[in-house]
Amino acid sequence: MSIAAFEVLQFALRFVLAAAFIFMGIAHFLPAAQRTMAAMIPPRMRWAGVLSPRNLVIFTGVCEIAGGLGLIYPPTTLAAGVCLVVFLVAVFPANAYAAAHPERFGRVAIPLVPRLIGQLVLIALVLLAVV
């Protein structure tokens, strides 16, 4: 693959990932999705006040939207990619908690191993898009 072809692939991948992160981030502000996401936060990570589950869901939504926008703005592409990788690692405990409680979360509770593989693939795609 030529360098030009790789750069075109990276550009397209950045836009696809940006759209996905922005879409997922917007979902954090929809009441039903927000309640479900707040419930996914493991009990050991639940606090009151500024770090309440609802506020964490809002914060992660803002992070996803900012990361998505950062992927398509050239001066921030690399920083956004690194931040999104850190973000994906940081939110994994909530996904693992949901996976452990399928009776409570239904189809959102993707089994742990496929979820982990999906998360690792997403991290790899983000890195491929920005490096």
N, C-alpha and C positions, 0 to 999 in steps of 0.2 A: 504494500500500500504506500502510495506516495505521500509526502508531507502535506501537499495540498488537499488530497483526499481525506487524510486524517483530520486536518483542520476543519473541513466541511462537516465531517462526522461529529467532531467535538461541538461545533456551532449548533448543529441540529439537536444533538443530545442535550446541550445546555437549555435550549428552548423547550424541549419536551419535559425535562426535569423541572424547569422553572414553572411551566404550566401546572405540572402535577403538585409541586409544593405550594403554589399559590392557591390552587383549588382545595388542597387538603387544609391549608391554613384558614381559608374562608369557612370551611366546615366547622371549625372550632367556635364560630360565633352563632351557629344555628342551635336554638335551644335544646332540641332533642339530642343532637350529637354532643353538645356540650355536657349534658347530664351524664350521658354514657361515658364520655371520656373522663369526666371527673370521678366517676365510680371506678374507673380502671386504675386509678392511682392507688398503689399498695398502701395498706393501713399504716405501715411504718413511715410513710412519706407524707402523711396527712397532718397538716398543721392548721391553726386558725390564723385569722388576720391576713396579712399580705400574701402569705404562702398557702392560702386555702386552695383546695382542689380546683375550685372554679377559676380562681385567679391564675393558677398554674396552667390550666387549659387555655385561658385567654393569652397568657404569655407565650405558650408554645405555638399558638396560632399566629401571633405576631412574628415569632421567630421563623416560622415556615414561610410566611408571606415575604418577610424581609430577605430571607435566604433565596427564595425564588427570584425576587427582583434583582438581588445581588448577582445572581448567576448570569443575567442578561445585560448587566451594566459593566462593560469591560474593566474599568478601574477597580471594581470590587469582586470580580469573578473568583479569583483565587481565595480571597478572604471568606467570601460567601460559601465556597465549597468546603473549606476547612471547618467553618462554623456549622454547616449542615451535617458534616460527619460527626462532630461532637454532639450535635443535637440528636442525631439518630442513635447514638450510643446512650445518651442521657434518657431518652424516652423508652428504651427497651424494657426497663423494669415494669412499666405500666402494661406493655404488651405481654410480657411474661405472666403478670398477674392475671390478665384477662384469659390467657391460654390455660391457666390452672383452674379457672372457674367458668367452664363452658355453659354450665347450667344457668349462670347468671347473665352471661354476655352473648349467648347465642352465636350467630354467624360472625360477630366481631372477634370472637375467641378463636383465632386461627391457632392450630396446634403449635406448640413451642418450636419444634425442629423446623418445620416449613417456615415459620415466622422468622426464626433466626437466619435461615438461609436467604430468605427474601430481604431481610435487613442488610445482610452482608453483600448481597448483589447490588442493592441500592447504594450502599456506601461505595462499592467498587465503581458503579456508574457515575456517581458524583465525582470521584477522584479522576476517572478517565475524562470526564467533561472539562475539568479545570487544570489538569497538569499537562 
